[in-house]
Amino acid sequence: MHEMSICEGILQVLEAESQTKNFKVVKKVFVEIGPLSGVEVEALRFSFDVVMKGSLADTAVLEVIETDAKAWCMNCNEPVIIKQRFDDCPQCGSAQIQVTSGEELAIKELEVD
């Protein structure tokens, strides 16, 4: 389960930021996750609670912001929303699309004390 290592990375970021920004407690962590990131959201939620135990984010809530996967259709010459990486264009059916977003996994915001 790579979601556990993702949460360990999040904790490292929180600890580093607490040193530079002088906060002691993390209340909420807002994480943006794209559908093409390969992250299982429920596994991430479970792992978050386990990894944050006993840390500055012990009681923190994980807020997940799920984004759309977008691609550029070379046939339509415009952006489209896709569900999976190898989807055809939902407008014209062309397989000639280039993924432009949906792979993101980023901490977007923290609520701290």
Backbone as a printed PyTorch tensor [residue, N CA C, xyz], in Angstrom:
tensor([[[  0.8530,  -1.1750,   0.0000],
         [  0.0000,   0.0000,   0.0000],
         [  0.8970,   1.2350,   0.0000]],

        [[  1.0350,   1.8790,  -1.1570],
         [  1.8960,   3.0580,  -1.2430],
         [  1.2700,   4.2960,  -0.6140]],

        [[  0.0010,   4.2290,  -0.2890],
         [ -0.6470,   5.3560,   0.3890],
         [ -0.0200,   5.6180,   1.7580]],

        [[  0.4900,   4.5690,   2.3990],
         [  1.1640,   4.7350,   3.6930],
         [  2.4280,   5.5850,   3.5200]],

        [[  3.2070,   5.2880,   2.4900],
         [  4.4230,   6.0780,   2.2660],
         [  4.0950,   7.5000,   1.8270]],

        [[  2.9860,   7.6810,   1.1360],
         [  2.5470,   9.0380,   0.7850],
         [  2.2450,   9.8210,   2.0520]],

        [[  1.5630,   9.1970,   3.0020],
         [  1.2420,   9.8640,   4.2690],
         [  2.4990,  10.1500,   5.0750]],

        [[  3.4680,   9.2670,   5.0190],
         [  4.7400,   9.5330,   5.6940],
         [  5.4240,  10.7540,   5.0800]],

        [[  5.3270,  10.8880,   3.7600],
         [  5.8580,  12.0750,   3.0900],
         [  5.1060,  13.3350,   3.4900]],

        [[  3.7860,  13.2330,   3.6180],
         [  2.9820,  14.3740,   4.0700],
         [  3.4200,  14.7940,   5.4680]],

        [[  3.6340,  13.8200,   6.3520],
         [  4.0720,  14.1360,   7.7140],
         [  5.4270,  14.8340,   7.7100]],

        [[  6.3270,  14.4010,   6.8610],
         [  7.6390,  15.0610,   6.7620],
         [  7.4810,  16.5190,   6.3360]],

        [[  6.5840,  16.7680,   5.3870],
         [  6.3240,  18.1430,   4.9490],
         [  5.7400,  18.9520,   6.1040]],

        [[  4.7890,  18.3830,   6.8370],
         [  4.1740,  19.0850,   7.9610],
         [  5.2120,  19.4420,   9.0190]],

        [[  6.0910,  18.4950,   9.3310],
         [  7.1330,  18.7500,  10.3380],
         [  8.0970,  19.8390,   9.8820]],

        [[  8.4780,  19.8060,   8.6220],
         [  9.3860,  20.8320,   8.0930],
         [  8.7140,  22.2020,   8.0970]],

        [[  7.4610,  22.2520,   7.6780],
         [  6.7350,  23.5210,   7.6580],
         [  6.5030,  24.0680,   9.0630]],

        [[  6.2980,  23.1770,  10.0330],
         [  6.0790,  23.6370,  11.4050],
         [  7.3300,  24.3290,  11.9430]],

        [[  8.4850,  23.8830,  11.4930],
         [  9.7290,  24.5270,  11.9190],
         [  9.8870,  25.9140,  11.2990]],

        [[  9.5790,  26.0480,  10.0280],
         [  9.7760,  27.3340,   9.3580],
         [  8.6320,  28.3190,   9.6060]],

        [[  7.4290,  27.8070,   9.8290],
         [  6.2580,  28.6880,  10.0090],
         [  5.8210,  28.8150,  11.4730]],

        [[  6.5100,  28.1100,  12.3650],
         [  6.2550,  28.1830,  13.8070],
         [  4.8270,  27.8420,  14.2200]],

        [[  4.3350,  26.6900,  13.8290],
         [  3.0680,  26.2000,  14.3530],
         [  3.3170,  24.8720,  15.0570]],

        [[  2.4180,  24.5300,  15.9710],
         [  2.5950,  23.3400,  16.8080],
         [  1.5850,  22.2330,  16.5190]],

        [[  0.4180,  22.6180,  15.9840],
         [ -0.6540,  21.6520,  15.7720],
         [ -1.2390,  21.8470,  14.3720]],

        [[ -1.4820,  20.7400,  13.7050],
         [ -2.1560,  20.7650,  12.4100],
         [ -3.5890,  20.2750,  12.6260]],

        [[ -4.5630,  21.0990,  12.2210],
         [ -5.9710,  20.7450,  12.3810],
         [ -6.5400,  20.0610,  11.1350]],

        [[ -6.1700,  20.5910,   9.9620],
         [ -6.6690,  20.0380,   8.7020],
         [ -5.5610,  20.0640,   7.6600]],

        [[ -5.5870,  19.0490,   6.8250],
         [ -4.6710,  18.9790,   5.6870],
         [ -5.5400,  18.7980,   4.4430]],

        [[ -5.4480,  19.7480,   3.5260],
         [ -6.1840,  19.6870,   2.2750],
         [ -5.2470,  19.1530,   1.1970]],

        [[ -5.6140,  18.0150,   0.6160],
         [ -4.7840,  17.3700,  -0.3910],
         [ -5.5740,  17.2590,  -1.6830]],

        [[ -4.9500,  17.7060,  -2.7780],
         [ -5.5660,  17.6050,  -4.0980],
         [ -5.0860,  16.3140,  -4.7550]],

        [[ -6.0410,  15.5090,  -5.2310],
         [ -5.7080,  14.2190,  -5.8280],
         [ -6.4240,  14.0830,  -7.1690]],

        [[ -5.6520,  13.7910,  -8.1920],
         [ -6.2170,  13.5520,  -9.5160],
         [ -6.5550,  12.0820,  -9.7070]],

        [[ -7.5370,  11.7910, -10.5540],
         [ -7.9530,  10.4030, -10.7700],
         [ -6.9040,   9.5500, -11.4670]],

        [[ -5.9060,  10.1670, -12.0670],
         [ -4.8520,   9.4210, -12.7460],
         [ -3.5910,   9.2930, -11.8830]],

        [[ -3.6740,   9.7170, -10.6290],
         [ -2.5120,   9.7030,  -9.7390],
         [ -2.1640,   8.3140,  -9.2320]],

        [[ -3.1040,   7.3960,  -9.3170],
         [ -2.8670,   6.0470,  -8.8010],
         [ -3.0740,   5.9330,  -7.3020]],

        [[ -3.6560,   6.9520,  -6.6970],
         [ -3.8880,   6.9650,  -5.2560],
         [ -5.3130,   6.5060,  -4.9660]],

        [[ -5.4440,   5.5400,  -4.0760],
         [ -6.7520,   5.0760,  -3.6160],
         [ -7.1380,   5.9530,  -2.4270]],

        [[ -8.1550,   6.7680,  -2.5940],
         [ -8.5240,   7.7810,  -1.5980],
         [ -8.8430,   7.1570,  -0.2350]],

        [[ -9.6070,   6.0900,  -0.2020],
         [ -9.9690,   5.4810,   1.0930],
         [ -8.7380,   4.8940,   1.7850]],

        [[ -7.8290,   4.3180,   1.0330],
         [ -6.5850,   3.8020,   1.6170],
         [ -5.7360,   4.9550,   2.1540]],

        [[ -5.7680,   6.0930,   1.4640],
         [ -5.0320,   7.2720,   1.9310],
         [ -5.6300,   7.7850,   3.2400]],

        [[ -6.9390,   7.8180,   3.3390],
         [ -7.6020,   8.2730,   4.5770],
         [ -7.2230,   7.3700,   5.7570]],

        [[ -7.2750,   6.0730,   5.5390],
         [ -6.9070,   5.1230,   6.5920],
         [ -5.4440,   5.3140,   6.9890]],

        [[ -4.5630,   5.3750,   6.0050],
         [ -3.1330,   5.5270,   6.2640],
         [ -2.8240,   6.8390,   6.9710]],

        [[ -3.5450,   7.8880,   6.6090],
         [ -3.3410,   9.1990,   7.2200],
         [ -3.5460,   9.1220,   8.7270]],

        [[ -4.6510,   8.5170,   9.1410],
         [ -4.9440,   8.3990,  10.5710],
         [ -3.8670,   7.5940,  11.3000]],

        [[ -3.3780,   6.5330,  10.6800],
         [ -2.3560,   5.6810,  11.2920],
         [ -1.0240,   6.4260,  11.4090]],

        [[ -0.5970,   7.0540,  10.3300],
         [  0.7080,   7.7190,  10.2970],
         [  0.7400,   8.9570,  11.1900]],

        [[ -0.3470,   9.6880,  11.2890],
         [ -0.3560,  10.9390,  12.0480],
         [ -0.4580,  10.7310,  13.5570]],

        [[ -0.7740,   9.5130,  14.0160],
         [ -0.8760,   9.2410,  15.4590],
         [  0.4040,   9.6650,  16.1820]],

        [[  0.2190,  10.4320,  17.2540],
         [  1.3430,  10.8470,  18.0810],
         [  2.1880,  11.9660,  17.4930]],

        [[  1.7550,  12.5490,  16.3840],
         [  2.5140,  13.6270,  15.7370],
         [  1.8070,  14.9620,  15.9490]],

        [[  2.3540,  16.0030,  15.3590],
         [  1.7200,  17.3160,  15.4410],
         [  0.3790,  17.3400,  14.7020]],

        [[  0.0860,  16.2910,  13.9320],
         [ -1.1800,  16.1800,  13.2040],
         [ -2.0210,  15.0180,  13.7430]],

        [[ -1.8420,  14.7210,  15.0260],
         [ -2.5070,  13.5730,  15.6460],
         [ -4.0270,  13.5950,  15.4700]],

        [[ -4.6340,  14.7550,  15.6040],
         [ -6.0940,  14.8570,  15.4840],
         [ -6.5200,  15.5540,  14.1910]],

        [[ -5.6010,  15.6970,  13.2780],
         [ -5.8920,  16.4020,  12.0160],
         [ -6.8970,  15.6330,  11.1680]],

        [[ -7.6500,  16.4010,  10.4080],
         [ -8.6170,  15.8490,   9.4610],
         [ -8.0240,  15.9760,   8.0660]],

        [[ -8.1210,  14.9060,   7.3000],
         [ -7.6700,  14.9310,   5.9090],
         [ -8.8460,  15.3140,   5.0210]],

        [[ -8.7020,  16.4290,   4.3210],
         [ -9.7270,  16.8840,   3.3730],
         [ -9.1930,  16.6240,   1.9630]],

        [[ -9.8870,  15.7800,   1.2210],
         [ -9.4510,  15.4090,  -0.1220],
         [-10.2140,  16.2410,  -1.1540]],

        [[ -9.4690,  16.8710,  -2.0220],
         [-10.0310,  17.6350,  -3.1340],
         [ -9.7700,  16.8010,  -4.3900]],

        [[-10.8220,  16.1910,  -4.9090],
         [-10.6640,  15.3540,  -6.0950],
         [-10.8390,  16.2110,  -7.3480]],

        [[ -9.8930,  16.0910,  -8.2670],
         [ -9.9220,  16.8770,  -9.4980],
         [-10.3690,  16.0130, -10.6710]],

        [[-10.6420,  16.6530, -11.7950],
         [-10.9620,  15.9470, -13.0330],
         [ -9.6730,  15.6260, -13.7810]],

        [[ -9.7350,  14.5920, -14.5840],
         [ -8.6460,  14.3080, -15.5150],
         [ -8.9930,  15.0080, -16.8260]],

        [[ -8.0460,  15.7600, -17.3360],
         [ -8.2850,  16.5000, -18.5720],
         [ -7.2390,  16.1120, -19.6130]],

        [[ -7.6430,  16.2430, -20.8540],
         [ -6.7530,  15.9310, -21.9650],
         [ -7.0200,  16.9060, -23.1080]],

        [[ -6.0700,  16.9630, -24.0290],
         [ -6.2170,  17.7740, -25.2240],
         [ -6.4690,  16.8320, -26.3860]],

        [[ -7.5810,  17.0110, -27.0630],
         [ -7.8900,  16.1820, -28.2310],
         [ -7.2550,  16.8330, -29.4570]],

        [[ -6.3850,  16.0840, -30.1060],
         [ -5.6990,  16.6150, -31.2860],
         [ -6.6300,  16.6720, -32.4980]],

        [[ -7.6920,  15.8900, -32.4700],
         [ -8.6550,  15.8940, -33.5690],
         [ -9.6480,  17.0560, -33.4270]],

        [[-10.2240,  17.2040, -32.2320],
         [-11.1730,  18.3030, -31.9660],
         [-10.4490,  19.6340, -31.7920]],

        [[ -9.1870,  19.5430, -31.3930],
         [ -8.3740,  20.7260, -31.1070],
         [ -8.9430,  21.5380, -29.9410]],

        [[ -9.3540,  20.7900, -28.8890],
         [ -9.8650,  21.4400, -27.6820],
         [ -9.7310,  20.5080, -26.4730]],

        [[ -9.8330,  21.0810, -25.2550],
         [ -9.7050,  20.2550, -24.0470],
         [-10.9630,  19.4290, -23.7960]],

        [[-10.7510,  18.2390, -23.2110],
         [-11.8660,  17.3510, -22.8640],
         [-11.6050,  16.7460, -21.4860]],

        [[-12.6530,  16.2950, -20.8350],
         [-12.5360,  15.5960, -19.5540],
         [-12.6000,  14.1020, -19.8440]],

        [[-11.6520,  13.3580, -19.2550],
         [-11.6070,  11.9070, -19.4450],
         [-11.7550,  11.2190, -18.0910]],

        [[-12.0770,   9.9470, -18.1170],
         [-12.2360,   9.1700, -16.8840],
         [-10.9770,   8.3680, -16.5660]],

        [[-10.3270,   7.8350, -17.6140],
         [ -9.1380,   7.0090, -17.4530],
         [ -8.0720,   7.4530, -18.4390]],

        [[ -6.8380,   7.0260, -18.1770],
         [ -5.6940,   7.4530, -18.9820],
         [ -5.8460,   7.1520, -20.4760]],

        [[ -6.3420,   6.0100, -20.8540],
         [ -6.3830,   5.6390, -22.2680],
         [ -7.7770,   5.7600, -22.8850]],

        [[ -8.5960,   6.6230, -22.3090],
         [ -9.9170,   6.8780, -22.8810],
         [ -9.7740,   7.5510, -24.2470]],

        [[-10.7520,   7.3080, -25.0970],
         [-10.8570,   8.0530, -26.3530],
         [-11.5270,   9.3850, -26.0470]],

        [[-11.4370,  10.2980, -26.9770],
         [-12.0890,  11.6010, -26.8200],
         [-13.5920,  11.3830, -26.6650]],

        [[-14.1900,  11.9500, -25.6150],
         [-15.6340,  11.7670, -25.4120],
         [-16.4840,  12.5220, -26.4390]],

        [[-15.8790,  13.4330, -27.1860],
         [-16.6400,  14.2060, -28.1720],
         [-16.5980,  13.5890, -29.5740]],

        [[-15.3860,  13.1690, -29.9880],
         [-15.2600,  12.6810, -31.3720],
         [-14.8340,  11.2190, -31.4670]],

        [[-14.4140,  10.6180, -30.3330],
         [-14.0050,   9.2200, -30.3350],
         [-12.5660,   8.9830, -30.7390]],

        [[-11.8230,  10.0230, -31.0130],
         [-10.4270,   9.8830, -31.4180],
         [ -9.5680,   9.3630, -30.2620]],

        [[ -8.5860,   8.5550, -30.6050],
         [ -7.6270,   8.0660, -29.6090],
         [ -6.4300,   9.0060, -29.4950]],

        [[ -6.4230,  10.0450, -30.2810],
         [ -5.2970,  10.9760, -30.2850],
         [ -5.5310,  12.0980, -29.2720]],

        [[ -5.3670,  11.7300, -27.9950],
         [ -5.4970,  12.7230, -26.9380],
         [ -4.2310,  12.7370, -26.0940]],

        [[ -3.9430,  13.8930, -25.5430],
         [ -2.7700,  14.0900, -24.6910],
         [ -3.2600,  14.5160, -23.3050]],

        [[ -2.9320,  13.7230, -22.2830],
         [ -3.3350,  14.0450, -20.9130],
         [ -2.6590,  15.3470, -20.4870]],

        [[ -3.4450,  16.2660, -19.9430],
         [ -2.9060,  17.5470, -19.4880],
         [ -3.0170,  17.7400, -17.9810]],

        [[ -3.9320,  17.0110, -17.3330],
         [ -4.0290,  17.0800, -15.8740],
         [ -4.7810,  15.8650, -15.3610]],

        [[ -4.6810,  15.6570, -14.0530],
         [ -5.3470,  14.5290, -13.4340],
         [ -4.3740,  13.6240, -12.6960]],

        [[ -3.0820,  13.9190, -12.8270],
         [ -2.0520,  13.1170, -12.1640],
         [ -1.5870,  13.7450, -10.8570]],

        [[ -2.1710,  14.8700, -10.4740],
         [ -1.6890,  15.6240,  -9.3240],
         [ -1.9290,  14.9220,  -7.9950]],

        [[ -0.9910,  15.1610,  -7.1150],
         [ -1.0700,  14.7470,  -5.7100],
         [ -0.2990,  15.8180,  -4.9630]],

        [[ -1.0120,  16.7320,  -4.3340],
         [ -0.3550,  17.8890,  -3.7300],
         [ -1.0760,  18.3510,  -2.4750]],

        [[ -0.2870,  18.8000,  -1.5120],
         [ -0.8500,  19.4740,  -0.3420],
         [ -1.2050,  20.8720,  -0.7880]],

        [[ -2.4830,  21.2370,  -0.6990],
         [ -2.9330,  22.5430,  -1.1610],
         [ -3.0560,  23.5700,  -0.0500]],

        [[ -3.3820,  23.0990,   1.1650],
         [ -3.6530,  24.0440,   2.2500],
         [ -3.5400,  23.3210,   3.5780]],

        [[ -3.1590,  24.0730,   4.5970],
         [ -3.1100,  23.5430,   5.9650],
         [ -3.9070,  24.4760,   6.8770]],

        [[ -4.5840,  23.8980,   7.8460],
         [ -5.1990,  24.6790,   8.9170],
         [ -4.4240,  24.3190,  10.1780]],

        [[ -3.7890,  25.3200,  10.7850],
         [ -2.8730,  25.0660,  11.8910],
         [ -3.1210,  25.9840,  13.0900]],

        [[ -2.5190,  25.6390,  14.2120],
         [ -2.4960,  26.4850,  15.4120],
         [ -1.0600,  26.7250,  15.7880]]])
